[in-house]
Amino acid sequence: MTSPHLFIDWGSTNFRAKLVIDSRVVSTRESPDGIRSCQGRDFEEILSSLCGDWKAAHPALRVFMSGMIGSREGWVEAPYVSAPAGVRDLANKAVTVKSLTFGSIYLIPGVRRDDPDNTTTDVMRGEETQVAGLLTDLPHEGATVCLPGTHSKWVHCRDGHIESFRTFLTGEAFALLTRDSFIAGSADGGSPDPTSPAFARGLELSGRDGGLLHHLFLGRTEMLADRVAPADLPALISGLLIGHEIREAVKVCPDPPVYLIGDSAAARATARALEWFGIDSAVVRDDVHLQGMMMIAALIKPGSI
């Protein structure tokens, strides 16, 4: 990869760009200009203001973007590729958008998975590029990849393809429950401590009878019964949510170890929970998004789309 490349992860809340020359990252930029915070500005204007000088300095710059910028709410929709999907499928279904400053920009599609009865659908947009960066290194007979976060993804991979996956609203539910709910109304907030007994208590409660909605209310009664201090309620709720996530995820992603992407607070909590459940995991700290983008870009020849 000798020509200069600009790889962008443009999501709902953030914009992250990497300038790559001779397969090496020479500069990076980040901005809170996610697609939900454009405030009337168009995407061309935002991209030019953030990275236009890179294009001026490198006229042959090729630009590739993944994430919500390719959604219906983004610049141009890049339709989902149906699972199973590999790196070549993502490259073949990339779409172009014309930019006055950058010329042709390539948008990486997301992936959708319809259940066998065709009655439910799950989707990912952005995470597929991260998984793509891992596919060639995963066991071909079957592997599980977990991407913890606002909407956690559990991905079952086989033979170099994203075969199936399931999304869990864990991070978003945690944020709402610990900020606005009656359950944690007396908590002081803050990040949960996955090493605390309250987190482990949440993991344990997630396996009891009653289901998630009942278990969440136990967050209130655990405090009232003085089993958990108010300050530890976020950890308890985190344990409950992640416990339910893992118990369901392993039903559809049965192949250990779990390749856990990232070193975020959500990833660290998930790693601790997997340890508690006795499930082998391997933390992936490499920039797999960049690896995936480079692999996809290598398959897209200039002017081929």
PyMOL commands that set and color helices and strands:
alter all, ss='L'
color gray80, all
select helices_A, chain A and resi 35-37+43-57+68-70+87-92+127-132+135-137+170-180+197-205+211-224+230-252+265-277+288-298
alter helices_A, ss='H'
color red, helices_A
select strands_A, chain A and resi 5-10+15-21+24-31+62-66+81-82+95-99+103-107+111-114+121-124+143-147+152-158+161-168+258-261+281-284
alter strands_A, ss='S'
color yellow, strands_A
deselect
rebuild
show_as cartoon
